[in-house]
Amino acid sequence: MSGPLHVRGSITIPVTELEWRFSRASGPGGQHVNKTSSAAELVFDLAASPSIPEPYKQRALDRLAGRLNDGVLSVRAEDRRSQWMNRQSAMERMAAVLYEATAPEPRARRATKPSRGMNERRLENKQRRGNTKKLRGRPDF
């Protein structure tokens, strides 16, 4: 957990570029909840990061535009009871968000036409199926 954050391929974010914030988690709890800061928030300045190559950075900034606050990405985890597990969860979520944001564009789909043989087989099967259903009907004398 204390190592660098692996995003994709050779892209890793050193721990020095990540900032942690801790606070009390919301929701119901017992005596323990009022004393501990178990919620973890991981903050990463995407716009100013030298560890992400420029094409990946631009792609991530475009895709995460609605989620960024002045080029800063933050992920909050408070679903676990311990701070350590929330830190783990926040690291995994940050890696997943950045992995998706830096993914290359999917290849454009080329429209294709079914082959002539495939079309003939489809029509033949339709005829066969229609004849089978016709034979199920009441005979007319």
C-alpha positions as CSV (number, residue, x, y, z in Angstrom):
1,M,0.0,0.0,0.0
2,S,2.9,2.4,0.7
3,G,4.4,1.8,-2.7
4,P,3.7,3.7,-5.9
5,L,0.2,3.6,-7.5
6,H,0.3,1.5,-10.6
7,V,-2.1,2.8,-13.3
8,R,-1.4,1.0,-16.6
9,G,1.6,-0.4,-18.4
10,S,4.7,1.6,-17.3
11,I,2.6,4.4,-15.8
12,T,3.0,4.6,-12.0
13,I,2.4,7.5,-9.7
14,P,4.9,7.9,-6.9
15,V,3.7,8.3,-3.3
16,T,5.1,11.8,-3.2
17,E,2.4,13.0,-5.6
18,L,-0.5,11.5,-3.6
19,E,-2.0,13.3,-0.6
20,W,-4.1,11.7,2.1
21,R,-6.8,13.3,4.2
22,F,-8.6,11.6,7.0
23,S,-11.9,12.4,8.7
24,R,-14.7,10.8,10.6
25,A,-16.9,8.5,8.6
26,S,-20.6,9.3,8.3
27,G,-23.3,6.9,9.2
28,P,-24.3,4.9,12.3
29,G,-21.7,3.6,14.7
30,G,-20.9,2.9,18.3
31,Q,-18.6,4.3,20.8
32,H,-15.7,3.8,18.4
33,V,-17.1,6.1,15.7
34,N,-16.8,9.4,17.7
35,K,-13.0,9.0,18.3
36,T,-11.5,7.7,15.1
37,S,-10.9,9.3,11.7
38,S,-11.4,6.2,9.6
39,A,-12.6,7.7,6.4
40,A,-9.8,8.2,3.9
41,E,-9.6,10.6,1.0
42,L,-6.9,10.3,-1.6
43,V,-6.1,13.4,-3.6
44,F,-4.0,13.5,-6.8
45,D,-3.2,16.6,-8.8
46,L,-3.6,15.2,-12.3
47,A,-3.0,18.5,-14.2
48,A,0.4,19.1,-12.5
49,S,1.7,15.5,-12.4
50,P,5.0,14.9,-14.2
51,S,4.7,11.1,-13.9
52,I,1.9,10.7,-16.4
53,P,2.9,11.1,-20.1
54,E,1.3,14.1,-21.9
55,P,-1.1,12.1,-24.2
56,Y,-2.4,10.1,-21.4
57,K,-2.7,13.1,-19.2
58,Q,-4.7,15.1,-21.8
59,R,-7.0,12.1,-22.4
60,A,-7.6,11.7,-18.6
61,L,-8.2,15.5,-18.2
62,D,-10.8,15.4,-21.0
63,R,-12.6,12.3,-19.7
64,L,-12.6,13.3,-16.1
65,A,-13.5,17.0,-16.6
66,G,-16.7,16.8,-14.7
67,R,-15.0,15.0,-11.7
68,L,-11.9,17.2,-11.4
69,N,-11.7,20.3,-9.2
70,D,-9.0,22.6,-10.7
71,G,-7.2,19.6,-12.2
72,V,-7.3,17.7,-8.9
73,L,-8.9,14.2,-8.6
74,S,-10.0,13.0,-5.2
75,V,-11.4,9.6,-4.2
76,R,-13.0,9.0,-0.8
77,A,-13.5,5.7,0.9
78,E,-15.4,5.3,4.1
79,D,-17.2,2.0,3.7
80,R,-14.8,0.0,6.0
81,R,-14.4,0.3,9.7
82,S,-10.6,0.6,9.7
83,Q,-8.6,3.4,8.3
84,W,-6.1,1.0,6.8
85,M,-8.8,-0.8,4.8
86,N,-10.2,2.5,3.6
87,R,-6.8,3.5,2.5
88,Q,-6.5,0.3,0.5
89,S,-10.0,0.8,-1.0
90,A,-9.2,4.4,-2.0
91,M,-5.9,3.4,-3.7
92,E,-7.8,0.7,-5.7
93,R,-10.5,3.1,-6.7
94,M,-8.0,5.8,-7.7
95,A,-6.1,3.2,-9.9
96,A,-9.4,2.1,-11.5
97,V,-10.5,5.6,-12.3
98,L,-7.1,6.5,-13.8
99,Y,-7.0,3.2,-15.7
100,E,-10.4,3.9,-17.3
101,A,-9.5,7.5,-18.0
102,T,-6.2,6.7,-19.8
103,A,-7.6,3.9,-21.9
104,P,-7.2,4.3,-25.6
105,E,-10.2,5.0,-27.8
106,P,-11.9,1.9,-29.0
107,R,-11.3,1.0,-32.6
108,A,-14.1,2.3,-34.9
109,R,-16.4,-0.5,-36.0
110,R,-16.6,-1.1,-39.7
111,A,-20.0,-1.9,-41.0
112,T,-20.0,-5.3,-42.7
113,K,-22.4,-7.1,-45.0
114,P,-23.4,-10.7,-44.5
115,S,-22.1,-13.0,-47.2
116,R,-24.3,-14.3,-49.9
117,G,-24.1,-17.9,-48.7
118,M,-25.0,-16.8,-45.1
119,N,-28.0,-14.9,-46.4
120,E,-29.2,-18.0,-48.5
121,R,-28.8,-20.3,-45.5
122,R,-30.8,-17.9,-43.3
123,L,-33.6,-17.8,-45.9
124,E,-33.5,-21.6,-46.3
125,N,-33.9,-22.1,-42.5
126,K,-36.8,-19.6,-42.4
127,Q,-38.5,-21.6,-45.2
128,R,-37.9,-24.9,-43.4
129,R,-39.2,-23.5,-40.1
130,G,-42.3,-22.0,-41.7
131,N,-43.1,-25.3,-43.4
132,T,-42.7,-27.1,-40.0
133,K,-45.1,-24.7,-38.4
134,K,-47.6,-25.0,-41.3
135,L,-47.7,-28.8,-40.9
136,R,-48.7,-28.4,-37.2
137,G,-52.0,-26.7,-38.3
138,R,-55.4,-28.4,-38.8
139,P,-55.6,-30.3,-42.0
140,D,-58.1,-28.9,-44.6
141,F,-60.0,-31.6,-46.5
